[in-house]
């Protein structure tokens, strides 16, 4: 490995593999700086009382991130898994081949979404939408060439995090600098997102070149891209339902609490989501090790959670911390910040249940069971839609929080029953014997 990538040793431990804890720390740091800058900018808007711009940006930025996630098409997981299973002699060819297969597939998705977004902007969007969407379209096309999956597979996921935060920082700066006019602010914020992704992709490719693994163009076949697309679609279908559930909750919140309520809901909800994202980064940093552990050892739930022990312990700590902090804000503060604290406290339980469900899903993906995880996610989403609509209308924010927990439980049960029940049963028999 070190012969293939001479500079890799600067990022590696004694075994030649980068430490998962270092990658996790870099991913968390990147998230804290990137998402933290967005959070601070939104806090400034609340302080100024500019809730219209806050609601418009929060909604559009949320859907922009969803679109970018769709363009990614599950490629980080697929690419990382393939590279993790590759031999040392293949560590130059496999990353390049996977990168260009992913880029071809993602560019096709980006073009389709770009056309759909432009049609919506001009036919059904308001002033902010007509300004923001065209300016943000280049971000979709540029992100098709990101190399996050390559870094994950090489055990350098921390670097992809450091480059990925640039788009968030750019958007945060633009949000503070933008005026109160929604149309003008939309253009500024859309351009900022596109420039941020351009800088991020260029930085990723430069780092890979510096490491000796340049992503020079290699030929890829239609059959290879088709296989990659099928695997990526299964991963995407496992990720997308959770994102759609959150957006559906925004719709329910708007119907129950109004636009001002949406701004406060998103503001408070993203704090709980930030904790979940931190856990996702920890799991992501240890994913290559989990793949190898499940391949070489017992494919059981216990093996999966042992590989992600740090993420599980952090989930417990973050859940308790958010519950206490959110409750304290609700009791001790007033106005918008008190209501945001209530949102944080209510959705803290979802951090724990989501972490357990996601660890099961990641273990199943490590075993190559992409389709099972996708089916589980879709079923959980449908149950979550019904629960959010019903409980949200009856109980408001508390109902949405309960609906989220129900969604996680359904997904976890389906994955366990489909992938791990037999393996856990056999392991129990062996131990008993």
N, C-alpha and C positions, 0 to 999 in steps of 0.2 A: 504494500500500500504506500509506504513512504517513498519507495523508488518511483512509483507512478506519479506521486504528487510530492515533490521535495519540500514544499513550504507547508504541507499539511501538519507536520510535526509541531508547528507553533500553536496549533489548535487542539493537539491530541494529548491523550494520557500515555502512560507507559505501554499500554497494549496497542497503541496505534489507532485507537478509536477515541474520538472526542468525548469528553465526559458529558453525560446527560445532564448533570446538575449545572454545568457551565452553560450549556445551550438553553436550559430552562431559565436560568438567571438572565441571560441575554434577551430571550423572548419576553420575559416579564418586564425587564427594563424597557424594551422597545414599546411594549404595550402601555406601560406607565407614561412614557414620554408622548407617544402618539395619541392614544385615546385620552390620556390625561390632558393634553393640550385642547382637545375637543371639549372635554368636560369643563375646563376652566373658561373657555370661550363662551360656552352655554351658561355657565354661572354668571358671567359678566352680563349676558343678555337678560337674565332674570333680575339681576341687580338693577339694571336700567329699565326694567319693565317692558322690554321689547319682545313680548310673547308671540306676536304674529310672525316675526322673523324666526324666532326659536322654533315654533311649530312647523313652519314651512321648511326650514333647513333640516330639522330632525327627521321629518317624514321623507324628504327627498334624499338625504344622505343615507338614511336607512335602506331605502329601496335601491340606491346606487350601489351600496355594499352588497346587497342581495344579487344585483345584476352581475357584479364583478365575481361573486362567488359562483354564480351560474356559469360564467365564462370559464372559470377555472375547471369546471366539469369533473371534479373529483381527482384531477391530475396529481396534486401533491401526494395523496395516499397511494395511488397506483404507481407513480414514479418511484416514490420512496421504498415501497415494498419490493419492486423489481430490482432496484439497486442494492438493497439490503441482502437479497438472496443471490446476487451475482458473485462470482469468484474474483480473486485479486487480478487475474489476467484479463478480466472483462471490464475493469473499472474505468477505462477510457471510452470504450465503445458503447457500453450500455447506457451511461448517462446521456451521451449525445443522441443516440437513437431514440431514447425515451423522450428527450426534450423536444425533438422535432416532430415526433408523432403527436405529442401533447399540443405543440404550437399549431399544427395544422388543424387539429380537431377544435381547439379553442378559438382560432380565428374564424372558423365557420360559424360557431355559436355566437361570437361577438358581432358578426355581420348581421345575423338574423335579429338579435336583440337590439342592435342599433336602429335598424329599420323600424321595428315595432315601437321603440321608444320615441322616435321622431314622429311617427304617425299619431301616437297618443298626445305628444306635446302640441301638435298643431290642430288636432281635432277635438281633444277633450281636456287639455290642460289649461290651467290659469296662467296669469302673468308670470309668476315665479317659475312654473314648469316650462313655459315656452322659452325662458331665458336660461334656466339651469341645464335642462336636458341636452340641447345641442352642444353646449360648451363642455359637457361632461362625457359626450360620446367618444372622443378620442381616448379617454381612459380605458374604455372597454376594449378597443382595438389594441392599444399598447399592452394591456395586461395579458393578452393572449401569448405574449412572449416572455412572461416571467419565469424564473428558474427556481421557484421556492421548493418544488418537489425534488429537484436535483440536490439542493443543499440538505434537505431532510434526509435523503437517502445516503448522502456522503457523511452524515452525522454532524453537519454544520448548520443545523436549523437556526441557530442563534443569528447567523449572518443574514438569513432571509428576513428575520424579524427586524434587524437594524435597518435594512433597506426599506422594508415595508412601512415603517412608521413615517416615512417622508410625506406620503400622501395625506396622512392625518394632520401632520404639522402644517402643511400648506393650507389645508382647509380651515384649520383653527385660526391661522393668521388672517386668512381672507374673511372669516366670520367676524373677527374683531374689527377689521378695517372697513368692512362693507357698511354702507349707510342704511337708513331705514327704508329706502325705496326698494320694494321686493324685486322688481324687474332688474334693476342695476345690480343688486346683491346676488341675484341668481347667476348672472353672467360671470361675476367675479369668482363666486364659489365653484362654479363648474369648471372654469379655466384652472383654478387652483388644484382641483382634483386631478385633472388631466396632466398638468405639469408635475405634480407629485408622483404619479405613476410612471411618467417618462423618466424622471431622475432615478426612481427605484429600479426599474428594469435595466437601465444603463449601468447602474452601480453593481447589480448582480452579475451581469455579463463580464464586467471588468474584473471583479473579484475572482470569478471562475477562470478567466484567462490568466490572472496572476498566480493562481494555484496550479496552473498547468493543465487545466481541464476546459479549454476553450470550447464553446458551443458552435464550432464551425459546422456549416451545412453538410448534412449527410442525407443520402436518398432514403425515402421511406415509401413503402408500398401502400396501396389502398387497403389491402387485406390487413396489414399491420395497424393502420389507423383505425380501421373498423373494429378490430379486436380491442384496441385501446379505448375507443369510444364506448364500447359495450361495458367494459370494466369501469370506466369513468362514470358512465351514466348510473350504474348501480351505487357507486360511492356518492354521487350527487343526490340521488334519491334518498340516501340515508341522511344527508346533511340538510337538504332543502326543506323537508317538512318542518323541522324545528324552526327554521327561519320564517317560513310561511305562517306558522302558528303565532309567532311574535307579531308579525304584521297584522294578522287577523285580530289579535288582541288590541292593537291600535285602533282598528276599525270599530270594535265593540266599545272600546273606551270612548271614542269620539261620539258614538251614538248615545252612550249613557252619561258622559261627563262634559261633552262639548270640546271645542278646540283648545281652550285654555287648559282643560283637564288632560288633553293629549300631550301638550308640552310638558306638564309636570309629571305625567306618567312616564314618558320617555326619559326624562331627566333622572327620575328616581330609579326607574327600571334598569337603566344602563349601569348603575352602580352594582346591582346584583349580577347583571350580565358580565361586568368586568371581572368579578370574582370567578365566574364560570370560564371566562376566557383565559384567566391565569392558569386554571386547572387544565384547560385544553393545551396550553403551551407546555406544561409539565408532561402531560401524556405524549404530546407530539415529540418532545425531545427524547423520550424513552421508547418511542415506537419501534425503531430499528432493533433495539435490544429485545423488545417483546416479541417481534417476529421470529428472531432466532431462538428465543427461549421456548416459544410454543412449538417451533419446528423440531427442536431437539429433545424436549421434555414432554410432559403430559399436557394435553390440550384441555385443561380444566379451568373452571372459573377461578379456583384458587391460584393457579399458575398465572393467570392474567392479572389478578389483583396483587400478587407478589411482585410482578414486574412493574406495577404502577402503585407501589406502596406509598411513595412520597405524595402522589396526587391524592390518594385517599385520605391520608392524614391532614393534608392541607384543606381538603373539602370540609372536614369536620371543624377545623379551626375557623375557616372563613365563614361557614354557616353560623356558628355561634357569635362570631365577631360582628357580622352584619345584623343579626337579630338584635343584639344589644345596642349597637350604634344607631340603627334605625329607630328602635324604640325610644332611645334617649332623645334623639332629634325631635321625634313626634311629641314627646312629653315636655321638653324643655324649650323648644323653639315655637315660633308662631308663623302664620302665613304660608307662603309657598314652600319654604324650606321644611316646615313641619309636615306638610302633606307629602313631600318627597321622602322624608324619613319614614313615613308610614308605608310607602311603596317598597322601600328597601327592606323593612322588617317583614312585610307580608311575603315577599318573594325570596327571602333568605333560605327557606326550606327547599325551594326548587334548586338551589345551588347544590345541596347534598344529593337529592334524588337524581338530578341531572348528571352529576359526576359518576354515580354508580351505573346509571344507564349507559353513559358514554364509554366507560371503561369496558363494559360488556361488549358494546358495539365495536370498539377498537380491537379487542381480542378476536372477535369473529372475523373482522377484516384482515387481521394478521394471518388468519388461517385461510384467507382467500374466499370467505363466505360473504362476498359483497351483496349478493342478491337477497340473502336472508335479512341482512341488516337493513336493506332498502325496504323490503316488505314490512318489517317491524316498524320502521320510521313512518311509512305511509299509514299503516293502521293506527299508530299512536297519534298521528296528525288528525285523522278523521275523528277519533274519539275526542281529541283535544278541541277541535272545532265545535263539536256539539257541547262539550262541557263549558267552554268559554262563553258560548252564546247563552246557554241556559243559566249557568251560575253567575256569569257577569251581569246579566239582566236582573237577577235576584239579589245578589250580594255585592255588586260593584267590584271594587278592587280586590276584596277578599275572595270573591268567586273566581276571578281570573288567576289568583295565586293558587287556589285549590286545583283549578283546571290544569295548571302547568304540572303539578305533582302527579295528577292522574295520567297525564300524557307520558311522563317519564316511567311510571310504573308499568303501563301497558307495553311500552317499547322494550323494557328490560325483560319482562316475562316472556314475550314472544321470542327474543333472542336466546334466552336461556333454554326454553323448551325446544327450540329448533336446532341449537348447536351444542349446548353443553350438558343437557340433562343426561344423555346416555354416558358421556365421558365421566361426569361426576358420579354417576351410579356405579360405573365399573371401578372407579378409584376408591369409592367407599367399600366395595366388596373386597378389593385387594387389601385395603388397610385392615378390615375386619378379619380377614383370613389370617 
